[in-house]
Amino acid sequence: MAAKPAVYPASHGEALDRVMRVIDLIAARPEISDEEAVSALMRDGIGEVDAELLIRFVPSALSFALLNFMGLSKFPSTFQVQDGAGRWVELPLAVEHYFSSALGVGCDVTTRGYTERISKAAFQAVTMRSAEMNAVSNYFEAGGTREGLAGSTLGPPTIIGVTAEQIVASRQPPEAGAAPDPPASVGLSEVESLSEQADG
């Protein structure tokens, strides 16, 4: 049996700080594109893979919290991303600290109310960037009801801009005195190991 993958990043403080940076960034510039947001995060010293994940996980996780508040109860435990060969694989959300930290922020807002830092406008600006809220908006525009929404099942978040191998590679600690390996050096076996954890 494969060892359980470690939560990434290990530090809750680091994960939460970066989540809040994403929220602040989008709140200040709601029209910012994903590419511009990723570039801004990278200028702040965040690696490209982490920046790509943050700009997609944060809106998605806040949307999960909002949809739960609206009555939805079935949520995915995985996210999907393509591997280097273009095949879709599912990886576990449980080890994604950016996602869980953002989900915690979203739950705080939906249960305790808006704050000075996360206003209603800021919360809406972030959640409306997600595919989940886009799907829900389309559902209601087509005549869907809140009762119907409560019985729906949400699909796994989809990550674009990075591959499964790049995600795995970004989490490999470099050997002492060695330069980090390029993402292509990570084999499919590591991705399949994580994918099996998601299935199990």
Backbone bond lengths (Angstrom), bond angles and torsions (degrees), N, CA, C in turn:
res aa  C-N    CA-C-N  psi(-1)  N-CA   C-N-CA  omega(-1)  CA-C   N-CA-C  phi
1 M - - - 1.467 - - 1.526 109.58 -
2 A 1.298 116.17 130.72 1.464 120.76 -178.12 1.522 110.62 -69.44
3 A 1.332 115.36 147.33 1.461 119.80 178.24 1.523 109.58 -67.15
4 K 1.321 114.83 147.13 1.469 119.54 178.71 1.520 109.29 -66.66
5 P 1.355 117.71 129.75 1.469 118.74 -178.98 1.528 111.30 -65.51
6 A 1.317 115.26 146.61 1.460 120.47 -179.20 1.525 110.61 -74.72
7 V 1.310 115.00 148.86 1.465 120.56 175.87 1.524 108.24 -66.70
8 Y 1.330 116.03 139.03 1.465 120.67 -179.55 1.519 110.85 -129.96
9 P 1.347 117.48 134.27 1.458 126.96 -10.44 1.531 110.64 -71.02
10 A 1.324 116.03 157.93 1.466 120.29 -175.55 1.526 112.01 -65.30
11 S 1.320 116.82 -35.30 1.459 121.36 -176.55 1.536 112.06 -82.29
12 H 1.334 115.65 122.09 1.467 119.21 176.53 1.525 110.33 -66.11
13 G 1.323 116.32 -37.71 1.460 119.78 179.81 1.517 111.86 -60.99
14 E 1.330 116.62 -42.55 1.462 120.60 179.10 1.524 110.53 -66.01
15 A 1.334 116.41 -44.32 1.469 120.27 180.00 1.522 110.63 -60.97
16 L 1.325 116.72 -47.06 1.459 120.79 -178.23 1.522 111.85 -66.03
17 D 1.326 116.62 -39.86 1.467 120.33 178.43 1.527 110.84 -60.11
18 R 1.322 116.44 -42.91 1.464 119.92 -179.15 1.528 111.60 -70.90
19 V 1.317 116.76 -36.42 1.466 120.61 175.93 1.529 109.74 -60.32
20 M 1.329 116.08 -44.99 1.469 119.88 -179.00 1.531 110.87 -67.65
21 R 1.321 117.92 -31.14 1.465 120.44 176.42 1.523 110.49 -64.68
22 V 1.330 116.32 -38.44 1.465 120.39 177.09 1.523 110.26 -64.71
23 I 1.325 116.69 -45.43 1.467 120.62 179.95 1.523 110.40 -61.86
24 D 1.328 116.86 -45.21 1.470 120.96 178.46 1.528 111.03 -60.67
25 L 1.333 115.92 -42.21 1.464 121.33 -178.18 1.526 111.01 -62.64
26 I 1.327 116.48 -46.92 1.467 120.39 -178.85 1.526 110.81 -71.27
27 A 1.330 117.19 -36.52 1.470 120.33 178.57 1.525 110.78 -62.54
28 A 1.333 116.35 -38.43 1.466 121.04 -179.65 1.522 111.91 -73.65
29 R 1.337 115.79 -31.91 1.470 120.20 -178.43 1.527 109.59 -138.74
30 P 1.338 117.65 77.44 1.475 120.14 -177.02 1.519 114.25 -57.43
31 E 1.326 116.75 -24.98 1.468 119.94 -177.43 1.527 112.36 -88.06
32 I 1.313 119.17 -0.45 1.461 121.83 -176.90 1.529 110.09 -60.07
33 S 1.320 116.53 137.84 1.460 120.37 178.94 1.529 109.50 -78.87
34 D 1.326 116.34 161.20 1.460 119.88 177.46 1.523 110.45 -58.33
35 E 1.328 116.98 -41.48 1.463 121.27 -178.81 1.527 111.23 -62.42
36 E 1.334 115.92 -43.40 1.470 119.73 178.35 1.519 110.98 -65.84
37 A 1.322 116.59 -38.66 1.467 120.43 -179.81 1.525 110.49 -66.40
38 V 1.327 116.74 -42.26 1.467 120.49 177.63 1.530 109.75 -60.82
39 S 1.320 117.00 -44.75 1.470 121.12 179.36 1.522 111.05 -61.25
40 A 1.336 116.87 -40.65 1.470 120.92 179.53 1.529 110.71 -64.13
41 L 1.323 116.76 -41.59 1.467 120.33 178.90 1.528 110.57 -66.13
42 M 1.314 116.14 -39.44 1.470 119.53 178.93 1.526 111.29 -65.40
43 R 1.329 116.65 -35.53 1.475 119.53 176.09 1.523 111.12 -64.26
44 D 1.324 115.96 -24.41 1.471 120.94 177.79 1.524 112.18 -85.58
45 G 1.336 116.48 5.39 1.458 119.91 175.92 1.519 115.34 95.98
46 I 1.326 117.70 8.68 1.464 121.31 178.98 1.529 108.35 -90.09
47 G 1.313 117.59 133.97 1.453 122.14 -179.65 1.522 111.69 -61.63
48 E 1.328 116.10 156.89 1.459 120.43 -174.97 1.525 112.87 -61.01
49 V 1.326 117.75 -44.22 1.467 120.01 -179.11 1.527 110.35 -63.51
50 D 1.334 116.54 -45.23 1.463 119.64 178.94 1.526 110.93 -62.42
51 A 1.328 116.90 -39.86 1.467 120.53 -179.71 1.529 110.27 -63.83
52 E 1.333 116.85 -42.54 1.466 120.77 178.47 1.534 110.52 -62.44
53 L 1.326 116.52 -42.94 1.463 120.00 179.80 1.533 111.20 -66.85
54 L 1.309 116.32 -42.89 1.470 119.98 -179.63 1.525 111.82 -59.69
55 I 1.333 116.97 -44.95 1.467 120.00 -173.85 1.528 110.92 -70.39
56 R 1.331 116.68 -14.91 1.462 119.71 177.12 1.527 112.44 -105.24
57 F 1.335 117.25 -37.46 1.457 120.07 -179.03 1.529 112.78 -70.13
58 V 1.321 117.61 -38.94 1.469 119.46 -174.47 1.531 111.81 -63.47
59 P 1.341 120.16 -51.34 1.469 118.79 176.80 1.527 112.84 -60.87
60 S 1.319 116.79 -38.00 1.458 121.18 -179.19 1.530 111.12 -65.15
61 A 1.325 116.71 -46.81 1.468 120.73 -178.00 1.529 111.59 -66.27
62 L 1.324 117.26 -41.21 1.467 119.37 176.50 1.523 110.60 -63.16
63 S 1.329 116.55 -34.98 1.466 120.49 177.37 1.524 111.23 -67.62
64 F 1.338 116.93 -37.91 1.474 119.88 176.74 1.526 109.15 -57.57
65 A 1.335 116.34 -44.54 1.468 120.38 -178.96 1.522 110.76 -63.67
66 L 1.331 116.79 -42.63 1.461 120.88 -179.70 1.527 110.88 -66.73
67 L 1.318 117.32 -42.67 1.463 120.81 -179.92 1.519 111.71 -67.36
68 N 1.326 117.24 -34.31 1.464 120.57 174.11 1.523 110.10 -62.98
69 F 1.324 115.86 -41.81 1.470 121.27 177.75 1.528 110.47 -62.95
70 M 1.328 116.61 -31.92 1.467 121.63 -179.95 1.535 112.80 -81.93
71 G 1.337 116.70 -3.09 1.453 119.65 174.86 1.509 116.71 114.73
72 L 1.335 117.42 -8.11 1.461 119.59 178.62 1.525 108.97 -70.61
73 S 1.326 116.82 136.12 1.462 119.04 -176.26 1.527 114.00 -123.17
74 K 1.333 117.96 -10.99 1.464 120.64 -178.33 1.522 110.07 -106.39
75 F 1.318 114.87 112.28 1.461 120.56 -177.19 1.524 110.61 -123.65
76 P 1.323 117.47 147.39 1.459 120.36 179.38 1.524 111.77 -71.87
77 S 1.322 116.01 154.91 1.465 121.46 177.19 1.529 110.75 -105.87
78 T 1.332 116.09 2.75 1.461 120.61 -178.24 1.520 110.80 -131.41
79 F 1.334 115.26 167.26 1.463 121.24 168.03 1.516 106.75 -125.89
80 Q 1.321 116.67 159.65 1.458 119.17 -179.23 1.520 111.20 -116.03
81 V 1.315 113.87 143.84 1.458 121.84 -178.45 1.528 107.01 -150.71
82 Q 1.314 116.67 149.75 1.456 119.28 178.39 1.518 111.01 -81.89
83 D 1.344 115.38 146.68 1.451 119.04 172.85 1.527 108.77 -88.48
84 G 1.315 116.52 -178.48 1.457 120.55 -176.11 1.513 114.05 -62.29
85 A 1.338 116.25 -20.68 1.467 120.65 179.78 1.524 112.01 -92.88
86 G 1.331 116.26 3.05 1.461 120.23 178.31 1.517 114.76 86.64
87 R 1.342 117.26 6.91 1.469 120.43 178.29 1.520 109.62 -88.24
88 W 1.327 116.10 142.05 1.458 120.18 178.83 1.519 109.85 -81.29
89 V 1.322 116.51 131.08 1.463 122.30 175.37 1.519 107.99 -126.29
90 E 1.320 116.11 153.78 1.462 120.94 177.81 1.522 109.33 -108.59
91 L 1.323 115.71 132.75 1.454 122.87 -179.82 1.532 108.42 -120.35
92 P 1.335 117.71 153.40 1.466 120.61 -174.96 1.529 114.09 -72.75
93 L 1.325 115.35 132.50 1.465 120.20 174.97 1.531 111.32 -73.20
94 A 1.327 116.94 -24.50 1.465 120.93 -174.55 1.525 113.31 -58.93
95 V 1.334 117.27 -27.00 1.465 119.36 -178.39 1.531 112.64 -94.21
96 E 1.339 116.03 0.42 1.474 120.10 -177.96 1.529 109.63 -92.97
97 H 1.337 115.06 97.18 1.467 120.42 -175.17 1.524 112.63 -66.21
98 Y 1.333 116.87 -29.49 1.463 118.64 176.03 1.531 109.56 -62.91
99 F 1.321 115.97 -41.99 1.463 119.75 -179.10 1.529 110.62 -66.85
100 S 1.342 117.35 -48.67 1.464 119.48 -177.31 1.530 112.03 -65.89
101 S 1.335 116.58 -35.25 1.474 119.55 177.54 1.526 110.57 -66.58
102 A 1.328 116.42 -42.64 1.464 120.38 178.88 1.524 110.54 -66.80
103 L 1.336 116.76 -36.80 1.463 120.31 176.92 1.527 110.42 -62.18
104 G 1.329 116.31 -40.56 1.463 120.49 177.25 1.521 112.20 -62.36
105 V 1.335 115.90 -41.61 1.467 121.03 177.04 1.528 109.61 -62.00
106 G 1.334 116.06 -44.96 1.460 120.54 -179.95 1.524 112.42 -62.53
107 C 1.328 116.51 -40.76 1.471 120.38 178.64 1.518 111.11 -66.00
108 D 1.334 116.66 -38.37 1.471 119.84 176.48 1.526 110.89 -60.70
109 V 1.326 116.33 -43.66 1.469 120.37 -178.63 1.530 110.78 -66.42
110 T 1.340 116.90 -44.60 1.467 119.38 -176.16 1.528 113.00 -73.15
111 T 1.326 117.93 -21.59 1.470 119.66 179.47 1.532 112.93 -100.90
112 R 1.328 116.95 -31.01 1.469 119.81 -176.05 1.519 114.28 -108.59
113 G 1.322 116.35 -14.93 1.457 120.01 178.53 1.518 112.93 103.41
114 Y 1.318 115.11 171.53 1.457 122.13 -178.94 1.522 110.54 -69.60
115 T 1.313 115.20 159.58 1.462 121.41 179.35 1.524 108.43 -125.32
116 E 1.314 115.43 177.07 1.465 119.27 178.09 1.529 110.24 -63.46
117 R 1.330 116.38 -37.47 1.466 119.75 -178.52 1.531 111.78 -80.29
118 I 1.329 116.75 -37.72 1.472 120.25 178.70 1.526 108.05 -113.90
119 S 1.318 115.32 85.21 1.461 122.03 178.62 1.524 109.66 -76.15
120 K 1.317 116.27 172.54 1.468 120.71 176.50 1.527 110.07 -58.84
121 A 1.332 116.31 -43.04 1.471 120.52 -179.50 1.523 111.17 -63.56
122 A 1.341 116.77 -40.88 1.465 120.76 179.60 1.525 110.59 -65.91
123 F 1.327 116.23 -44.72 1.467 120.81 -179.40 1.522 110.69 -61.71
124 Q 1.327 115.68 -43.49 1.466 119.79 179.28 1.525 111.37 -66.72
125 A 1.326 116.94 -39.44 1.459 120.26 -179.62 1.527 111.14 -61.06
126 V 1.330 115.94 -37.17 1.466 119.76 -179.49 1.532 110.93 -76.85
127 T 1.320 117.21 -49.87 1.471 119.12 -175.60 1.520 112.37 -65.05
128 M 1.337 117.50 -34.51 1.462 119.21 -177.18 1.531 112.88 -71.83
129 R 1.335 117.78 -5.48 1.456 121.27 174.65 1.534 111.11 -83.23
130 S 1.324 116.82 -11.37 1.467 119.72 -173.61 1.526 112.35 -84.87
131 A 1.322 114.98 149.80 1.466 120.85 175.32 1.519 110.37 -64.76
132 E 1.336 115.92 -31.60 1.466 120.38 -179.03 1.529 111.59 -63.00
133 M 1.334 116.91 -47.25 1.461 119.44 -179.03 1.526 111.19 -71.58
134 N 1.317 116.71 -30.69 1.452 120.33 175.06 1.530 109.77 -62.87
135 A 1.332 116.44 -43.98 1.465 120.79 178.92 1.525 111.27 -64.38
136 V 1.326 116.64 -40.61 1.464 120.70 -179.97 1.531 110.77 -67.41
137 S 1.331 116.79 -39.93 1.467 120.17 177.35 1.524 110.19 -60.85
138 N 1.337 116.35 -43.51 1.466 120.50 177.79 1.522 111.29 -63.73
139 Y 1.319 116.31 -36.95 1.468 122.07 179.14 1.529 110.20 -61.86
140 F 1.329 117.08 -47.12 1.459 120.31 -179.16 1.529 111.45 -69.87
141 E 1.333 116.50 -37.08 1.466 119.57 178.20 1.523 111.61 -63.93
142 A 1.329 116.36 -27.27 1.468 121.50 179.15 1.528 112.21 -86.28
143 G 1.333 116.37 5.90 1.458 120.20 177.18 1.510 115.65 99.05
144 G 1.323 116.95 9.64 1.466 120.34 179.24 1.521 112.07 -66.47
145 T 1.325 115.50 157.28 1.471 121.20 -178.87 1.522 110.54 -113.59
146 R 1.308 115.24 163.23 1.466 119.82 177.66 1.523 110.76 -65.30
147 E 1.341 115.94 -34.70 1.462 120.18 177.68 1.520 110.17 -64.67
148 G 1.337 115.59 -41.69 1.460 119.98 178.40 1.514 111.70 -64.92
149 L 1.333 115.86 -37.56 1.454 120.81 178.67 1.523 110.58 -61.99
150 A 1.336 116.12 -40.78 1.458 120.67 -177.39 1.524 111.99 -60.54
151 G 1.333 116.84 -28.41 1.458 120.17 -179.75 1.510 113.83 -93.17
152 S 1.324 116.87 2.99 1.460 120.97 -177.51 1.526 111.59 -81.91
153 T 1.313 114.62 161.95 1.466 121.53 175.55 1.518 108.37 -116.73
154 L 1.316 115.70 129.92 1.461 121.62 -178.19 1.527 109.90 -88.00
155 G 1.316 116.89 136.05 1.464 120.92 176.93 1.520 110.69 -77.87
156 P 1.325 117.32 165.23 1.466 120.26 -179.01 1.526 111.92 -68.78
157 P 1.330 117.79 144.22 1.463 120.22 175.38 1.528 110.06 -58.24
158 T 1.321 115.85 144.67 1.460 121.51 179.75 1.520 109.40 -109.02
159 I 1.315 115.81 127.47 1.458 121.32 -179.60 1.521 109.24 -104.63
160 I 1.318 116.32 127.33 1.457 121.36 175.42 1.529 107.85 -120.81
161 G 1.303 116.13 165.53 1.463 119.15 178.10 1.514 113.95 96.35
162 V 1.344 116.75 -20.92 1.461 121.70 176.20 1.527 107.96 -139.64
163 T 1.318 116.27 161.09 1.458 120.76 176.73 1.526 109.87 -104.22
164 A 1.330 114.79 165.76 1.465 119.77 177.63 1.526 110.38 -60.02
165 E 1.332 117.03 -39.58 1.463 120.46 179.81 1.526 111.49 -63.77
166 Q 1.332 116.30 -38.38 1.475 119.13 179.12 1.530 110.76 -66.18
167 I 1.321 116.29 -37.50 1.468 119.55 177.84 1.521 110.09 -63.16
168 V 1.330 116.31 -48.21 1.466 120.28 -179.90 1.524 110.59 -62.31
169 A 1.346 116.90 -44.21 1.465 121.19 -178.27 1.519 112.07 -62.88
170 S 1.323 116.68 -36.22 1.468 119.75 -177.52 1.522 112.02 -67.40
171 R 1.323 116.81 -13.39 1.462 120.89 -177.15 1.514 113.27 -106.17
172 Q 1.328 116.61 3.73 1.463 120.29 178.43 1.522 108.73 -85.18
173 P 1.337 117.94 121.53 1.466 118.51 177.95 1.520 110.19 -67.38
174 P 1.346 117.64 128.42 1.461 119.21 179.54 1.530 110.66 -66.39
175 E 1.313 116.49 147.55 1.462 120.62 177.20 1.524 108.52 -67.92
176 A 1.316 115.83 149.29 1.461 120.86 -178.20 1.533 110.22 -55.72
177 G 1.321 115.75 125.98 1.452 121.34 177.34 1.511 114.69 79.18
178 A 1.338 116.81 1.67 1.464 119.57 -178.32 1.519 110.13 -109.37
179 A 1.314 114.84 146.78 1.463 119.28 175.52 1.522 108.32 -74.11
180 P 1.335 118.49 145.94 1.464 119.89 178.78 1.526 111.28 -60.02
181 D 1.323 115.95 143.38 1.464 120.31 176.79 1.510 109.50 -70.18
182 P 1.334 117.80 149.72 1.462 120.12 174.98 1.520 109.97 -67.36
183 P 1.336 118.47 154.66 1.456 121.28 -177.61 1.523 113.63 -53.61
184 A 1.327 118.55 -32.85 1.458 120.97 -176.77 1.519 112.53 -63.87
185 S 1.351 117.67 -17.66 1.454 120.28 -177.04 1.524 112.30 -75.89
186 V 1.318 117.19 -13.56 1.455 119.96 179.12 1.517 108.40 -81.23
187 G 1.307 115.58 127.23 1.458 120.08 -176.50 1.513 112.72 -84.61
188 L 1.321 113.41 168.96 1.458 120.77 179.67 1.516 111.14 -64.19
189 S 1.338 117.77 -25.44 1.467 120.39 -176.71 1.533 111.36 -61.35
190 E 1.329 116.86 -39.17 1.467 119.75 179.34 1.531 110.40 -66.20
191 V 1.330 115.96 -40.58 1.463 120.48 178.13 1.522 109.80 -64.80
192 E 1.333 116.81 -44.62 1.461 120.54 -179.30 1.514 111.13 -63.62
193 S 1.344 116.84 -34.78 1.466 120.35 177.94 1.528 110.56 -61.73
194 L 1.329 116.12 -46.46 1.471 119.81 178.24 1.528 111.08 -65.92
195 S 1.323 115.59 -38.63 1.466 119.93 -179.41 1.527 110.53 -64.05
196 E 1.334 116.36 -38.35 1.470 120.22 177.61 1.518 110.33 -65.50
197 Q 1.341 116.59 -36.84 1.475 119.95 176.91 1.517 109.61 -61.38
198 A 1.339 116.22 -38.26 1.457 120.21 -179.81 1.515 110.22 -66.65
199 D 1.342 116.29 -40.03 1.476 119.83 -179.69 1.513 110.93 -68.82
200 G 1.346 116.23 -33.25 1.462 119.77 -177.32 1.489 111.01 -81.97
